[in-house]
Amino acid sequence: MNFIYPQDLKAKPSMWMWDLKDFAIMGIGALISVVFLIHFHTVIPIGIVAVFAFMTIRLDDTTVMDYIRYAVRYFLTTQQYYEWR
């Protein structure tokens, strides 16, 4: 395993592009998905784990989920102020 710690040693540990907590959740989810695939012949849990993996990719301390949350808040839930001149 290749753990990458930042220079200040106070940030959360990460593994490739995910926090260690998210990576552990993906590993456990992958194991459960394989069990579901073998016993029930369904790929829905694999899809859920893949979507979770995509949504928790972290670049520059921002995840895809954070970006989508900011976009929804900006475009849908907060009032925009426009001044016409």
KAGIMO-V763305 format. One record per helix or strand of 2 or more residues. SS is the DSSP state (hx for helix, st for strand). FROM is the first residue (numbers start at 0). TO is the last residue. Records with the same first field share a line. If there is no record, write none. Layout:
SS=FROM-TO / FROM-TO
This chain:
st=13-14 / 17-18 / 57-58 / 61-62
hx=19-39 / 43-54 / 63-76
